[in-house]
Amino acid sequence: MSFRPAAGPMSMTNTPTPAVKGPASYFPSIEKKYGQPISHWKELIRSSPLTRHTELVTWLKEEHGLGHGHANALVKHTLDEDAE
């Protein structure tokens, strides 16, 4: 008999937990790398006079030092959330 681990991380009940997908999958590394909670970045995005996705991504990169993927994920998630 061979041991086969279950796919994905396990929850406390020993059942697989669904993997986080999309922009939110970047959130743990964003918080770790930049030392601010996601709520901080969302507040910055929402308080900016800029409204277009590409403008906001460029602003986060140039003014706040975020990498492209992290800035893109934050803007996408925030704008999608606001559109709901």
MOGILIN-V80031 format. One record per run of one state. SS is the DSSP state (~ for helix, > for strand, _ for the rest). FROM is the first residue (numbers start at 1). TO is the last residue. Records with the same first field share a line. If there is no record, write none. Layout:
# MOGILIN-V80031
SS->FROM-TO / FROM-TO
This chain:
# MOGILIN-V80031
_->1-9 / 11-15 / 17-21 / 35-37 / 48-52 / 65-67 / 84-84
>->10-10 / 16-16
~->22-34 / 38-47 / 53-64 / 68-83
